[in-house]
Every structure is written in C-alpha cells, then in structure tokens.
Amino acid sequence: MHEAQEGPDRTGRPWTDEETVRLVALVRDGADEHTVTVRARRSSGSVVSRLRRMLPLEHRSCPVDMVVPALRGHLRDPGYDWRAAMLLTPPPRPVVRPPEIVRTGVAGLTDDDLVGVAHSVLLDDRAATAELRERLVAEVRERGLGRDVVAAHESYLATLREPAGIRDVDEWVHRWSTAVGLGASRYAAYERYGPWE
C-alpha cells in the first residue's frame, strides 16, 4: 500500500527551509528513508544528499543506508545544530598531479633532435647498429617526421659542391625514405638527383 503523497512533485526544484525542517521532523520522529522520500516528493538520492549535509563532516562519508540512522542519532542530542552542520563544507580534495613522464632513449629525443640523429645515421649507417636504425625508423614513422628527414637531406645536398657525392648520399636517402614509407613519387624534387631504385 502506498503512502499518501503530499503536494506536487518537487523533483528538480530547490529545497525550501520549510521542506528541510519537515525532513528533520520526519527523521526525528523515526521515519525510514522510503517514508521521508515519499513525503518529500523527491528522489531518494536527493533526499539522502540533503540529509547527509546535515551530518557532521566526519560522518558524511557513511554508507547511504546509514544516513538516516546516523542523523537520527545526532538529532537525539538537543544541542545538535543541524543548520550549522549544513553550512560546513568539506575541505577540497588535494590536487594530485601525476608524475611527469620522462622519456629516455630514442623516444626521449625532441622532434628536431630525432630528425638530426636520423639524418646523421642516414648519411653513414655504419655509425649505428641495425637495432638503433630500426628504432629510429619506427620513431620517425610514429611521429610522422619522414618528410622532415628528407627535407634535412635536401638542405644537406644543397651544401654539397661535388656532384659525384650526391649519388652516393642519395643511395642512403633511398634506403631511409623507403624504410619510413616515403617514395620518389611523393618527392618529385629528388628526380633531379637520379632515379630511385
């Protein structure tokens, strides 16, 4: 059997002082959470939240099913000021900043440094192990820096004075750009240095 509901539905409306005093009276008189919710014409969550604010700060984290009994216990004390308790706000949660992620190795290089190191290895792959070359290629691919490596090489080629050296260096560029997924068709500027194999 349903209890008689008093007045219009109050869901979503601000709490009035009169409603809050009526909640306190219901809890003090021994009403359970369901009865208080029905008579308040509000959702259970709204009623429990309002009643929880009447508890002292140290008791506000009690389980939902213990809010009404906990408040009833405090209201038995004639000196308990539930209005003052409602004005108290818990201290803000501490700001926890996650530790800064420090990357090391190839992943720790800035984009500019990665391009410089990759280009250096491109020019003389004897300076690096196969494993390091693979990590450089993977990192250049992941960051999308293949074009930057090729641009660094174009800049380098522009400084060369001996045309014979261009074809030797271009062989390394071909290997590198193939490894990072770049091809001559995407970079027509390389056709002036000779065909890509």
N, C-alpha and C positions, 0 to 999 in steps of 0.2 A: 504494500500500500504506500502510495506517495504522500509525502507531507505537503500541506498547503503552501503554495509559493506566494510570497508577499510582494506585491507591486510588479512593475515592469522589469524586464530583463536588464540588468545593469552591466552586462559583459562589455568591456572596452571603454567604459566611462570612468572618469576619475573618481577616486574614493572621496566621500564626504566625511566630515568629522562625525556626523550622526551615524553613518554606517560603521565607522571604526568603533565607536562607543558601543554600538549594538553587537559587534563581533566580540568585544571584550566581555560584555554581559553574557553572551551565549557560552563562551568558553568558561567563564567563572561559574556558570550555573551547571556545568558538566556536560554540555552538548559535545557530540563527537564531530569529527571533521565533516562527514557527509551532511549532518544536520546543519552545521554552520554554513556549508557551501549552498545548500538548498535555500536556506532562509536569506542568504546574502544575494541570491540570484546572480551568482558569479561562477566562474570556472574554479575547479578545485585548485589548480595551480595559482590562480590569482589570490584566492583566499589564503592558501598556505604561505605564499610570499608575503602577504600583508601581515599575517600572524608572526611569521619568522622575524620581521622587522621589529616586533615588539619585544623580542628576546634580547638579553644582554649579548654583546658582541661575541663573547666566548662560547655562547650556546647556539649561535645562528647556524653552525655547520651540522647540527644534529640531523638525523635521517628524517625524511618527510613524514613518516608515520609517528614520529616523536614530537613534532612541533606543537600540536595541541596539548598533549600531556605536559610538555615542558613549560609551556606558557601558563597552563592552569596551575602548576606548582609555584611559579613566580607570583601569580596573581593572588595566591593564598596569603602572601605577605602583604599586610595593609600598607606597608611603607614602599612597596614596589611601584615605581613611576614608569609605566609603560610608554607614556608620551615622551619622556626624556630618552628612553631606550630607542624609540623610533628616530630620534634626531641624531643618534650616533651613527657614524659611517665607519666601516672597517678601513684600516689603512690600505693604501694602494698596494697591489702586488709588486714585488720587486721587479725591476727591469732586468731581464736576463738576456744578455747579448751572447749569441753563440760565438765560440772562439773563431778568430779569423783563420780561414783556410790558407795555409802556406803551402804552395805547390813547389816541388823541387824537380830537378832534372829538366828534361825537355818541356814538360808541361808547365814548369815554372818560368820559362822564358816569356818575356813580353813579345807581342807580335813582331815588333821591329827587330828584336834580337833573334827571334826564330827565323825570320827572313834572312838576316845576315849570316847566321850559322848555316842555314840550309844552302844558301848560295855559295858559301865557302866550301862546303862539302861537295856541292855540285861541281865546282871548279877542280877539285882534287879529291876524289873519293878515297884516295889512299890515306887521307887524314882521319878517316873514321872507319869503325868496324861496320860490318854488314848489319848488325843488330841496331847500331846507332842510326844508320841510314834509314832502316825500316821505321824506327821510332820517329825520326824527323819527317819522313814522308807521311806517316799516319797523322802526326800533329798538324802538319801543313794542310792536309786534306780536311781534318776535323775543323780547323779554324777557317777554312776557305781562303787560304793565303797563296794558293798556287800562282795566281796572276801577279801577286807581289813579288814572288821569287823570280818569275820570268821578267818582270819589269826591272828588278835589280840586275838581272843578267844583261838586259838590253842596255841599261846605263853603263854597265861594265864594258860591254862590247864597243860602245861609243868612245871609250877612252883608249882602246887598242890602236896602235899605229901600224902593226904588221898584219896585213890581210891573211897571211898564211896561218896565223894563230887562231883566226876566227873559226875555221872549220874544225880544228881540234877541240876548241872550247864548246862549239855547238854540238859536238857529239855528246858531251856531258849534259848539256841542256836538254837534248833529246831524251836521254835516259831519265833525267829527273822529271821533266814535264810529262813523260809517259807514265812514270810511277805515280804522279799526283793527279793523273786523269786529264791532262791538257794535251792538245794536239796541234799540229801546224794549221789545220783548217780553222781553228779558233783564233790563231795568231798569225795573220797574213804577213805581218811585218817580218817574220822570220824567213820568208821565202827568198828575200834578197841575200840571205847568208848561205843559201844552198838548200837542197831538198832534204826533207826529213825521211829517214829510213823506216 
